Amino acid sequence: MITGMADKPEIDGIVLTEAQKKSRRQRSIAIALALGVLVVLFFAVTMVKGPAVLVRPM
């Protein structure tokens, strides 16, 4: 007889230690900073090239 998902035991999942949480947060901050630097770099290169970046021969 199928009774559904109510009979399955609850699983709490993975519980991280404080060191793992800190490491994850530091990694997330590093990725965000790297992404921000990349965005600023692309913006700066676009501004240096000026509107001529859109003028190309067909």
PDBQT receptor file of N, H, CA, C and O in Angstrom, charges set to zero:
ATOM      1  N   MET A   1       0.826  -1.166   0.000  1.00  0.00    +0.000 N 
ATOM      2  CA  MET A   1       0.000   0.000   0.000  1.00  0.00    +0.000 C 
ATOM      3  C   MET A   1       0.885   1.250   0.000  1.00  0.00    +0.000 C 
ATOM      4  O   MET A   1       1.833   1.331   0.782  1.00  0.00    +0.000 OA
ATOM      5  N   ILE A   2       0.590   2.215  -0.860  1.00  0.00    +0.000 N 
ATOM      6  H   ILE A   2      -0.179   2.149  -1.494  1.00  0.00    +0.000 HD
ATOM      7  CA  ILE A   2       1.353   3.449  -0.952  1.00  0.00    +0.000 C 
ATOM      8  C   ILE A   2       0.690   4.483  -0.056  1.00  0.00    +0.000 C 
ATOM      9  O   ILE A   2      -0.491   4.799  -0.205  1.00  0.00    +0.000 OA
ATOM     10  N   THR A   3       1.484   5.005   0.884  1.00  0.00    +0.000 N 
ATOM     11  H   THR A   3       2.443   4.748   1.005  1.00  0.00    +0.000 HD
ATOM     12  CA  THR A   3       0.902   5.967   1.827  1.00  0.00    +0.000 C 
ATOM     13  C   THR A   3       1.407   7.384   1.601  1.00  0.00    +0.000 C 
ATOM     14  O   THR A   3       0.904   8.316   2.228  1.00  0.00    +0.000 OA
ATOM     15  N   GLY A   4       2.383   7.573   0.727  1.00  0.00    +0.000 N 
ATOM     16  H   GLY A   4       2.792   6.816   0.218  1.00  0.00    +0.000 HD
ATOM     17  CA  GLY A   4       2.861   8.918   0.424  1.00  0.00    +0.000 C 
ATOM     18  C   GLY A   4       4.154   9.253   1.147  1.00  0.00    +0.000 C 
ATOM     19  O   GLY A   4       4.839   8.381   1.682  1.00  0.00    +0.000 OA
ATOM     20  N   MET A   5       4.460  10.520   1.146  1.00  0.00    +0.000 N 
ATOM     21  H   MET A   5       3.903  11.228   0.712  1.00  0.00    +0.000 HD
ATOM     22  CA  MET A   5       5.729  10.969   1.698  1.00  0.00    +0.000 C 
ATOM     23  C   MET A   5       5.667  11.187   3.212  1.00  0.00    +0.000 C 
ATOM     24  O   MET A   5       6.694  11.451   3.837  1.00  0.00    +0.000 OA
ATOM     25  N   ALA A   6       4.507  11.083   3.790  1.00  0.00    +0.000 N 
ATOM     26  H   ALA A   6       3.673  10.868   3.282  1.00  0.00    +0.000 HD
ATOM     27  CA  ALA A   6       4.370  11.335   5.222  1.00  0.00    +0.000 C 
ATOM     28  C   ALA A   6       5.101  10.290   6.059  1.00  0.00    +0.000 C 
ATOM     29  O   ALA A   6       5.481  10.572   7.196  1.00  0.00    +0.000 OA
ATOM     30  N   ASP A   7       5.306   9.081   5.516  1.00  0.00    +0.000 N 
ATOM     31  H   ASP A   7       4.997   8.852   4.592  1.00  0.00    +0.000 HD
ATOM     32  CA  ASP A   7       5.946   8.020   6.271  1.00  0.00    +0.000 C 
ATOM     33  C   ASP A   7       7.462   8.090   6.250  1.00  0.00    +0.000 C 
ATOM     34  O   ASP A   7       8.120   7.393   7.024  1.00  0.00    +0.000 OA
ATOM     35  N   LYS A   8       8.047   8.938   5.358  1.00  0.00    +0.000 N 
ATOM     36  H   LYS A   8       7.513   9.504   4.729  1.00  0.00    +0.000 HD
ATOM     37  CA  LYS A   8       9.504   9.026   5.268  1.00  0.00    +0.000 C 
ATOM     38  C   LYS A   8      10.056   9.816   6.446  1.00  0.00    +0.000 C 
ATOM     39  O   LYS A   8       9.480  10.828   6.848  1.00  0.00    +0.000 OA
ATOM     40  N   PRO A   9      11.155   9.360   6.990  1.00  0.00    +0.000 N 
ATOM     41  CA  PRO A   9      11.746  10.118   8.104  1.00  0.00    +0.000 C 
ATOM     42  C   PRO A   9      12.305  11.451   7.601  1.00  0.00    +0.000 C 
ATOM     43  O   PRO A   9      12.798  11.546   6.476  1.00  0.00    +0.000 OA
ATOM     44  N   GLU A  10      12.220  12.471   8.448  1.00  0.00    +0.000 N 
ATOM     45  H   GLU A  10      11.820  12.393   9.361  1.00  0.00    +0.000 HD
ATOM     46  CA  GLU A  10      12.751  13.776   8.072  1.00  0.00    +0.000 C 
ATOM     47  C   GLU A  10      14.272  13.753   8.149  1.00  0.00    +0.000 C 
ATOM     48  O   GLU A  10      14.859  13.223   9.092  1.00  0.00    +0.000 OA
ATOM     49  N   ILE A  11      14.887  14.338   7.141  1.00  0.00    +0.000 N 
ATOM     50  H   ILE A  11      14.410  14.768   6.375  1.00  0.00    +0.000 HD
ATOM     51  CA  ILE A  11      16.334  14.434   7.104  1.00  0.00    +0.000 C 
ATOM     52  C   ILE A  11      16.695  15.903   7.271  1.00  0.00    +0.000 C 
ATOM     53  O   ILE A  11      16.212  16.757   6.528  1.00  0.00    +0.000 OA
ATOM     54  N   ASP A  12      17.544  16.190   8.249  1.00  0.00    +0.000 N 
ATOM     55  H   ASP A  12      17.936  15.495   8.852  1.00  0.00    +0.000 HD
ATOM     56  CA  ASP A  12      17.926  17.574   8.510  1.00  0.00    +0.000 C 
ATOM     57  C   ASP A  12      18.859  18.114   7.449  1.00  0.00    +0.000 C 
ATOM     58  O   ASP A  12      19.008  19.329   7.327  1.00  0.00    +0.000 OA
ATOM     59  N   GLY A  13      19.484  17.254   6.686  1.00  0.00    +0.000 N 
ATOM     60  H   GLY A  13      19.363  16.267   6.785  1.00  0.00    +0.000 HD
ATOM     61  CA  GLY A  13      20.423  17.693   5.665  1.00  0.00    +0.000 C 
ATOM     62  C   GLY A  13      21.806  17.867   6.256  1.00  0.00    +0.000 C 
ATOM     63  O   GLY A  13      22.103  17.369   7.342  1.00  0.00    +0.000 OA
ATOM     64  N   ILE A  14      22.633  18.570   5.539  1.00  0.00    +0.000 N 
ATOM     65  H   ILE A  14      22.392  18.974   4.656  1.00  0.00    +0.000 HD
ATOM     66  CA  ILE A  14      24.004  18.773   5.969  1.00  0.00    +0.000 C 
ATOM     67  C   ILE A  14      24.044  19.968   6.922  1.00  0.00    +0.000 C 
ATOM     68  O   ILE A  14      23.533  21.044   6.613  1.00  0.00    +0.000 OA
ATOM     69  N   VAL A  15      24.650  19.761   8.062  1.00  0.00    +0.000 N 
ATOM     70  H   VAL A  15      25.066  18.887   8.313  1.00  0.00    +0.000 HD
ATOM     71  CA  VAL A  15      24.802  20.826   9.041  1.00  0.00    +0.000 C 
ATOM     72  C   VAL A  15      26.262  21.256   9.024  1.00  0.00    +0.000 C 
ATOM     73  O   VAL A  15      27.155  20.458   9.310  1.00  0.00    +0.000 OA
ATOM     74  N   LEU A  16      26.501  22.520   8.687  1.00  0.00    +0.000 N 
ATOM     75  H   LEU A  16      25.776  23.168   8.455  1.00  0.00    +0.000 HD
ATOM     76  CA  LEU A  16      27.861  23.024   8.585  1.00  0.00    +0.000 C 
ATOM     77  C   LEU A  16      28.371  23.482   9.937  1.00  0.00    +0.000 C 
ATOM     78  O   LEU A  16      27.608  23.970  10.770  1.00  0.00    +0.000 OA
ATOM     79  N   THR A  17      29.663  23.321  10.144  1.00  0.00    +0.000 N 
ATOM     80  H   THR A  17      30.283  22.925   9.467  1.00  0.00    +0.000 HD
ATOM     81  CA  THR A  17      30.288  23.845  11.347  1.00  0.00    +0.000 C 
ATOM     82  C   THR A  17      30.494  25.346  11.170  1.00  0.00    +0.000 C 
ATOM     83  O   THR A  17      30.356  25.872  10.066  1.00  0.00    +0.000 OA
ATOM     84  N   GLU A  18      30.822  26.023  12.249  1.00  0.00    +0.000 N 
ATOM     85  H   GLU A  18      30.935  25.596  13.146  1.00  0.00    +0.000 HD
ATOM     86  CA  GLU A  18      31.054  27.471  12.177  1.00  0.00    +0.000 C 
ATOM     87  C   GLU A  18      32.229  27.781  11.254  1.00  0.00    +0.000 C 
ATOM     88  O   GLU A  18      32.195  28.772  10.525  1.00  0.00    +0.000 OA
ATOM     89  N   ALA A  19      33.266  26.947  11.276  1.00  0.00    +0.000 N 
ATOM     90  H   ALA A  19      33.294  26.142  11.869  1.00  0.00    +0.000 HD
ATOM     91  CA  ALA A  19      34.425  27.163  10.399  1.00  0.00    +0.000 C 
ATOM     92  C   ALA A  19      34.022  27.026   8.930  1.00  0.00    +0.000 C 
ATOM     93  O   ALA A  19      34.488  27.791   8.085  1.00  0.00    +0.000 OA
ATOM     94  N   GLN A  20      33.169  26.068   8.627  1.00  0.00    +0.000 N 
ATOM     95  H   GLN A  20      32.791  25.446   9.314  1.00  0.00    +0.000 HD
ATOM     96  CA  GLN A  20      32.715  25.876   7.252  1.00  0.00    +0.000 C 
ATOM     97  C   GLN A  20      31.830  27.038   6.803  1.00  0.00    +0.000 C 
ATOM     98  O   GLN A  20      31.907  27.472   5.653  1.00  0.00    +0.000 OA
ATOM     99  N   LYS A  21      30.987  27.542   7.713  1.00  0.00    +0.000 N 
ATOM    100  H   LYS A  21      30.925  27.189   8.646  1.00  0.00    +0.000 HD
ATOM    101  CA  LYS A  21      30.145  28.692   7.382  1.00  0.00    +0.000 C 
ATOM    102  C   LYS A  21      31.003  29.925   7.106  1.00  0.00    +0.000 C 
ATOM    103  O   LYS A  21      30.736  30.684   6.174  1.00  0.00    +0.000 OA
ATOM    104  N   LYS A  22      32.032  30.114   7.924  1.00  0.00    +0.000 N 
ATOM    105  H   LYS A  22      32.249  29.498   8.681  1.00  0.00    +0.000 HD
ATOM    106  CA  LYS A  22      32.930  31.260   7.739  1.00  0.00    +0.000 C 
ATOM    107  C   LYS A  22      33.674  31.138   6.421  1.00  0.00    +0.000 C 
ATOM    108  O   LYS A  22      33.826  32.117   5.690  1.00  0.00    +0.000 OA
ATOM    109  N   SER A  23      34.139  29.926   6.119  1.00  0.00    +0.000 N 
ATOM    110  H   SER A  23      34.016  29.130   6.713  1.00  0.00    +0.000 HD
ATOM    111  CA  SER A  23      34.854  29.684   4.871  1.00  0.00    +0.000 C 
ATOM    112  C   SER A  23      33.945  29.938   3.667  1.00  0.00    +0.000 C 
ATOM    113  O   SER A  23      34.372  30.539   2.681  1.00  0.00    +0.000 OA
ATOM    114  N   ARG A  24      32.709  29.488   3.746  1.00  0.00    +0.000 N 
ATOM    115  H   ARG A  24      32.362  29.000   4.547  1.00  0.00    +0.000 HD
ATOM    116  CA  ARG A  24      31.750  29.693   2.648  1.00  0.00    +0.000 C 
ATOM    117  C   ARG A  24      31.490  31.182   2.440  1.00  0.00    +0.000 C 
ATOM    118  O   ARG A  24      31.437  31.660   1.307  1.00  0.00    +0.000 OA
ATOM    119  N   ARG A  25      31.328  31.912   3.554  1.00  0.00    +0.000 N 
ATOM    120  H   ARG A  25      31.371  31.523   4.475  1.00  0.00    +0.000 HD
ATOM    121  CA  ARG A  25      31.072  33.357   3.451  1.00  0.00    +0.000 C 
ATOM    122  C   ARG A  25      32.267  34.074   2.833  1.00  0.00    +0.000 C 
ATOM    123  O   ARG A  25      32.089  34.942   1.978  1.00  0.00    +0.000 OA
ATOM    124  N   GLN A  26      33.475  33.727   3.251  1.00  0.00    +0.000 N 
ATOM    125  H   GLN A  26      33.620  33.022   3.946  1.00  0.00    +0.000 HD
ATOM    126  CA  GLN A  26      34.672  34.357   2.690  1.00  0.00    +0.000 C 
ATOM    127  C   GLN A  26      34.800  34.060   1.202  1.00  0.00    +0.000 C 
ATOM    128  O   GLN A  26      35.173  34.933   0.419  1.00  0.00    +0.000 OA
ATOM    129  N   ARG A  27      34.492  32.834   0.817  1.00  0.00    +0.000 N 
ATOM    130  H   ARG A  27      34.189  32.125   1.453  1.00  0.00    +0.000 HD
ATOM    131  CA  ARG A  27      34.546  32.455  -0.599  1.00  0.00    +0.000 C 
ATOM    132  C   ARG A  27      33.504  33.232  -1.402  1.00  0.00    +0.000 C 
ATOM    133  O   ARG A  27      33.787  33.687  -2.510  1.00  0.00    +0.000 OA
ATOM    134  N   SER A  28      32.313  33.382  -0.853  1.00  0.00    +0.000 N 
ATOM    135  H   SER A  28      32.083  33.012   0.047  1.00  0.00    +0.000 HD
ATOM    136  CA  SER A  28      31.256  34.133  -1.539  1.00  0.00    +0.000 C 
ATOM    137  C   SER A  28      31.654  35.597  -1.704  1.00  0.00    +0.000 C 
ATOM    138  O   SER A  28      31.412  36.191  -2.755  1.00  0.00    +0.000 OA
ATOM    139  N   ILE A  29      32.258  36.176  -0.679  1.00  0.00    +0.000 N 
ATOM    140  H   ILE A  29      32.455  35.693   0.175  1.00  0.00    +0.000 HD
ATOM    141  CA  ILE A  29      32.704  37.565  -0.761  1.00  0.00    +0.000 C 
ATOM    142  C   ILE A  29      33.796  37.709  -1.811  1.00  0.00    +0.000 C 
ATOM    143  O   ILE A  29      33.800  38.677  -2.572  1.00  0.00    +0.000 OA
ATOM    144  N   ALA A  30      34.723  36.757  -1.861  1.00  0.00    +0.000 N 
ATOM    145  H   ALA A  30      34.721  35.971  -1.243  1.00  0.00    +0.000 HD
ATOM    146  CA  ALA A  30      35.805  36.809  -2.849  1.00  0.00    +0.000 C 
ATOM    147  C   ALA A  30      35.248  36.717  -4.273  1.00  0.00    +0.000 C 
ATOM    148  O   ALA A  30      35.707  37.432  -5.164  1.00  0.00    +0.000 OA
ATOM    149  N   ILE A  31      34.280  35.858  -4.487  1.00  0.00    +0.000 N 
ATOM    150  H   ILE A  31      33.907  35.277  -3.764  1.00  0.00    +0.000 HD
ATOM    151  CA  ILE A  31      33.671  35.724  -5.812  1.00  0.00    +0.000 C 
ATOM    152  C   ILE A  31      32.936  37.011  -6.187  1.00  0.00    +0.000 C 
ATOM    153  O   ILE A  31      33.016  37.464  -7.329  1.00  0.00    +0.000 OA
ATOM    154  N   ALA A  32      32.221  37.596  -5.225  1.00  0.00    +0.000 N 
ATOM    155  H   ALA A  32      32.156  37.228  -4.298  1.00  0.00    +0.000 HD
ATOM    156  CA  ALA A  32      31.492  38.845  -5.489  1.00  0.00    +0.000 C 
ATOM    157  C   ALA A  32      32.458  39.975  -5.829  1.00  0.00    +0.000 C 
ATOM    158  O   ALA A  32      32.197  40.756  -6.744  1.00  0.00    +0.000 OA
ATOM    159  N   LEU A  33      33.566  40.070  -5.107  1.00  0.00    +0.000 N 
ATOM    160  H   LEU A  33      33.778  39.435  -4.363  1.00  0.00    +0.000 HD
ATOM    161  CA  LEU A  33      34.556  41.108  -5.387  1.00  0.00    +0.000 C 
ATOM    162  C   LEU A  33      35.184  40.911  -6.766  1.00  0.00    +0.000 C 
ATOM    163  O   LEU A  33      35.371  41.874  -7.509  1.00  0.00    +0.000 OA
ATOM    164  N   ALA A  34      35.507  39.663  -7.105  1.00  0.00    +0.000 N 
ATOM    165  H   ALA A  34      35.355  38.881  -6.502  1.00  0.00    +0.000 HD
ATOM    166  CA  ALA A  34      36.090  39.386  -8.416  1.00  0.00    +0.000 C 
ATOM    167  C   ALA A  34      35.107  39.754  -9.526  1.00  0.00    +0.000 C 
ATOM    168  O   ALA A  34      35.506  40.322 -10.543  1.00  0.00    +0.000 OA
ATOM    169  N   LEU A  35      33.843  39.439  -9.342  1.00  0.00    +0.000 N 
ATOM    170  H   LEU A  35      33.518  38.977  -8.516  1.00  0.00    +0.000 HD
ATOM    171  CA  LEU A  35      32.822  39.784 -10.326  1.00  0.00    +0.000 C 
ATOM    172  C   LEU A  35      32.676  41.301 -10.443  1.00  0.00    +0.000 C 
ATOM    173  O   LEU A  35      32.546  41.834 -11.545  1.00  0.00    +0.000 OA
ATOM    174  N   GLY A  36      32.697  41.989  -9.308  1.00  0.00    +0.000 N 
ATOM    175  H   GLY A  36      32.803  41.556  -8.412  1.00  0.00    +0.000 HD
ATOM    176  CA  GLY A  36      32.611  43.450  -9.320  1.00  0.00    +0.000 C 
ATOM    177  C   GLY A  36      33.785  44.081 -10.045  1.00  0.00    +0.000 C 
ATOM    178  O   GLY A  36      33.602  45.027 -10.811  1.00  0.00    +0.000 OA
ATOM    179  N   VAL A  37      34.987  43.572  -9.814  1.00  0.00    +0.000 N 
ATOM    180  H   VAL A  37      35.136  42.804  -9.192  1.00  0.00    +0.000 HD
ATOM    181  CA  VAL A  37      36.182  44.088 -10.502  1.00  0.00    +0.000 C 
ATOM    182  C   VAL A  37      36.060  43.861 -12.002  1.00  0.00    +0.000 C 
ATOM    183  O   VAL A  37      36.421  44.731 -12.794  1.00  0.00    +0.000 OA
ATOM    184  N   LEU A  38      35.557  42.708 -12.394  1.00  0.00    +0.000 N 
ATOM    185  H   LEU A  38      35.263  42.001 -11.750  1.00  0.00    +0.000 HD
ATOM    186  CA  LEU A  38      35.393  42.402 -13.809  1.00  0.00    +0.000 C 
ATOM    187  C   LEU A  38      34.387  43.356 -14.461  1.00  0.00    +0.000 C 
ATOM    188  O   LEU A  38      34.614  43.829 -15.574  1.00  0.00    +0.000 OA
ATOM    189  N   VAL A  39      33.290  43.636 -13.779  1.00  0.00    +0.000 N 
ATOM    190  H   VAL A  39      33.105  43.251 -12.875  1.00  0.00    +0.000 HD
ATOM    191  CA  VAL A  39      32.289  44.564 -14.304  1.00  0.00    +0.000 C 
ATOM    192  C   VAL A  39      32.893  45.953 -14.469  1.00  0.00    +0.000 C 
ATOM    193  O   VAL A  39      32.700  46.598 -15.500  1.00  0.00    +0.000 OA
ATOM    194  N   VAL A  40      33.627  46.417 -13.451  1.00  0.00    +0.000 N 
ATOM    195  H   VAL A  40      33.784  45.893 -12.614  1.00  0.00    +0.000 HD
ATOM    196  CA  VAL A  40      34.262  47.735 -13.527  1.00  0.00    +0.000 C 
ATOM    197  C   VAL A  40      35.283  47.769 -14.651  1.00  0.00    +0.000 C 
ATOM    198  O   VAL A  40      35.387  48.773 -15.356  1.00  0.00    +0.000 OA
ATOM    199  N   LEU A  41      36.039  46.693 -14.832  1.00  0.00    +0.000 N 
ATOM    200  H   LEU A  41      35.955  45.878 -14.259  1.00  0.00    +0.000 HD
ATOM    201  CA  LEU A  41      37.032  46.626 -15.906  1.00  0.00    +0.000 C 
ATOM    202  C   LEU A  41      36.361  46.717 -17.272  1.00  0.00    +0.000 C 
ATOM    203  O   LEU A  41      36.808  47.475 -18.132  1.00  0.00    +0.000 OA
ATOM    204  N   PHE A  42      35.294  45.953 -17.479  1.00  0.00    +0.000 N 
ATOM    205  H   PHE A  42      34.930  45.337 -16.780  1.00  0.00    +0.000 HD
ATOM    206  CA  PHE A  42      34.582  46.010 -18.755  1.00  0.00    +0.000 C 
ATOM    207  C   PHE A  42      34.007  47.406 -18.998  1.00  0.00    +0.000 C 
ATOM    208  O   PHE A  42      34.062  47.915 -20.117  1.00  0.00    +0.000 OA
ATOM    209  N   PHE A  43      33.457  48.022 -17.949  1.00  0.00    +0.000 N 
ATOM    210  H   PHE A  43      33.412  47.608 -17.040  1.00  0.00    +0.000 HD
ATOM    211  CA  PHE A  43      32.906  49.358 -18.077  1.00  0.00    +0.000 C 
ATOM    212  C   PHE A  43      34.001  50.353 -18.452  1.00  0.00    +0.000 C 
ATOM    213  O   PHE A  43      33.806  51.190 -19.333  1.00  0.00    +0.000 OA
ATOM    214  N   ALA A  44      35.159  50.262 -17.782  1.00  0.00    +0.000 N 
ATOM    215  H   ALA A  44      35.317  49.582 -17.067  1.00  0.00    +0.000 HD
ATOM    216  CA  ALA A  44      36.263  51.184 -18.054  1.00  0.00    +0.000 C 
ATOM    217  C   ALA A  44      36.771  51.023 -19.483  1.00  0.00    +0.000 C 
ATOM    218  O   ALA A  44      37.031  52.018 -20.161  1.00  0.00    +0.000 OA
ATOM    219  N   VAL A  45      36.914  49.799 -19.943  1.00  0.00    +0.000 N 
ATOM    220  H   VAL A  45      36.703  48.991 -19.392  1.00  0.00    +0.000 HD
ATOM    221  CA  VAL A  45      37.383  49.565 -21.308  1.00  0.00    +0.000 C 
ATOM    222  C   VAL A  45      36.372  50.126 -22.307  1.00  0.00    +0.000 C 
ATOM    223  O   VAL A  45      36.762  50.708 -23.319  1.00  0.00    +0.000 OA
ATOM    224  N   THR A  46      35.104  49.959 -22.039  1.00  0.00    +0.000 N 
ATOM    225  H   THR A  46      34.787  49.486 -21.217  1.00  0.00    +0.000 HD
ATOM    226  CA  THR A  46      34.070  50.491 -22.925  1.00  0.00    +0.000 C 
ATOM    227  C   THR A  46      34.129  52.014 -22.967  1.00  0.00    +0.000 C 
ATOM    228  O   THR A  46      33.988  52.610 -24.035  1.00  0.00    +0.000 OA
ATOM    229  N   MET A  47      34.336  52.646 -21.820  1.00  0.00    +0.000 N 
ATOM    230  H   MET A  47      34.451  52.162 -20.953  1.00  0.00    +0.000 HD
ATOM    231  CA  MET A  47      34.414  54.107 -21.777  1.00  0.00    +0.000 C 
ATOM    232  C   MET A  47      35.664  54.615 -22.499  1.00  0.00    +0.000 C 
ATOM    233  O   MET A  47      35.613  55.655 -23.156  1.00  0.00    +0.000 OA
ATOM    234  N   VAL A  48      36.780  53.898 -22.386  1.00  0.00    +0.000 N 
ATOM    235  H   VAL A  48      36.821  53.053 -21.852  1.00  0.00    +0.000 HD
ATOM    236  CA  VAL A  48      38.020  54.309 -23.049  1.00  0.00    +0.000 C 
ATOM    237  C   VAL A  48      37.871  54.197 -24.561  1.00  0.00    +0.000 C 
ATOM    238  O   VAL A  48      38.320  55.070 -25.303  1.00  0.00    +0.000 OA
ATOM    239  N   LYS A  49      37.245  53.128 -25.009  1.00  0.00    +0.000 N 
ATOM    240  H   LYS A  49      36.880  52.418 -24.406  1.00  0.00    +0.000 HD
ATOM    241  CA  LYS A  49      37.054  52.952 -26.450  1.00  0.00    +0.000 C 
ATOM    242  C   LYS A  49      36.046  53.951 -27.000  1.00  0.00    +0.000 C 
ATOM    243  O   LYS A  49      36.104  54.307 -28.177  1.00  0.00    +0.000 OA
ATOM    244  N   GLY A  50      35.134  54.401 -26.168  1.00  0.00    +0.000 N 
ATOM    245  H   GLY A  50      35.087  54.113 -25.212  1.00  0.00    +0.000 HD
ATOM    246  CA  GLY A  50      34.168  55.405 -26.574  1.00  0.00    +0.000 C 
ATOM    247  C   GLY A  50      33.088  54.833 -27.468  1.00  0.00    +0.000 C 
ATOM    248  O   GLY A  50      32.950  53.615 -27.585  1.00  0.00    +0.000 OA
ATOM    249  N   PRO A  51      32.321  55.710 -28.099  1.00  0.00    +0.000 N 
ATOM    250  CA  PRO A  51      31.212  55.250 -28.937  1.00  0.00    +0.000 C 
ATOM    251  C   PRO A  51      31.692  54.545 -30.207  1.00  0.00    +0.000 C 
ATOM    252  O   PRO A  51      30.897  53.911 -30.901  1.00  0.00    +0.000 OA
ATOM    253  N   ALA A  52      32.975  54.648 -30.513  1.00  0.00    +0.000 N 
ATOM    254  H   ALA A  52      33.622  55.163 -29.950  1.00  0.00    +0.000 HD
ATOM    255  CA  ALA A  52      33.495  54.000 -31.718  1.00  0.00    +0.000 C 
ATOM    256  C   ALA A  52      33.405  52.475 -31.627  1.00  0.00    +0.000 C 
ATOM    257  O   ALA A  52      33.519  51.789 -32.643  1.00  0.00    +0.000 OA
ATOM    258  N   VAL A  53      33.205  51.950 -30.444  1.00  0.00    +0.000 N 
ATOM    259  H   VAL A  53      33.113  52.508 -29.618  1.00  0.00    +0.000 HD
ATOM    260  CA  VAL A  53      33.075  50.509 -30.286  1.00  0.00    +0.000 C 
ATOM    261  C   VAL A  53      31.840  49.977 -31.016  1.00  0.00    +0.000 C 
ATOM    262  O   VAL A  53      31.786  48.804 -31.384  1.00  0.00    +0.000 OA
ATOM    263  N   LEU A  54      30.841  50.858 -31.225  1.00  0.00    +0.000 N 
ATOM    264  H   LEU A  54      30.884  51.811 -30.927  1.00  0.00    +0.000 HD
ATOM    265  CA  LEU A  54      29.610  50.437 -31.908  1.00  0.00    +0.000 C 
ATOM    266  C   LEU A  54      29.686  50.672 -33.420  1.00  0.00    +0.000 C 
ATOM    267  O   LEU A  54      28.829  50.184 -34.157  1.00  0.00    +0.000 OA
ATOM    268  N   VAL A  55      30.689  51.406 -33.890  1.00  0.00    +0.000 N 
ATOM    269  H   VAL A  55      31.385  51.802 -33.292  1.00  0.00    +0.000 HD
ATOM    270  CA  VAL A  55      30.802  51.714 -35.312  1.00  0.00    +0.000 C 
ATOM    271  C   VAL A  55      31.762  50.727 -35.957  1.00  0.00    +0.000 C 
ATOM    272  O   VAL A  55      32.981  50.829 -35.817  1.00  0.00    +0.000 OA
ATOM    273  N   ARG A  56      31.174  49.762 -36.673  1.00  0.00    +0.000 N 
ATOM    274  H   ARG A  56      30.184  49.679 -36.787  1.00  0.00    +0.000 HD
ATOM    275  CA  ARG A  56      31.980  48.730 -37.327  1.00  0.00    +0.000 C 
ATOM    276  C   ARG A  56      31.493  48.549 -38.756  1.00  0.00    +0.000 C 
ATOM    277  O   ARG A  56      30.305  48.718 -39.031  1.00  0.00    +0.000 OA
ATOM    278  N   PRO A  57      32.386  48.213 -39.659  1.00  0.00    +0.000 N 
ATOM    279  CA  PRO A  57      31.932  47.955 -41.035  1.00  0.00    +0.000 C 
ATOM    280  C   PRO A  57      31.078  46.683 -41.091  1.00  0.00    +0.000 C 
ATOM    281  O   PRO A  57      31.319  45.720 -40.362  1.00  0.00    +0.000 OA
ATOM    282  N   MET A  58      30.113  46.706 -41.942  1.00  0.00    +0.000 N 
ATOM    283  H   MET A  58      29.917  47.487 -42.534  1.00  0.00    +0.000 HD
ATOM    284  CA  MET A  58      29.230  45.550 -42.085  1.00  0.00    +0.000 C 
ATOM    285  C   MET A  58      29.777  44.558 -43.067  1.00  0.00    +0.000 C 
ATOM    286  O   MET A  58      29.158  43.522 -43.308  1.00  0.00    +0.000 OA
TER     287      MET A  58
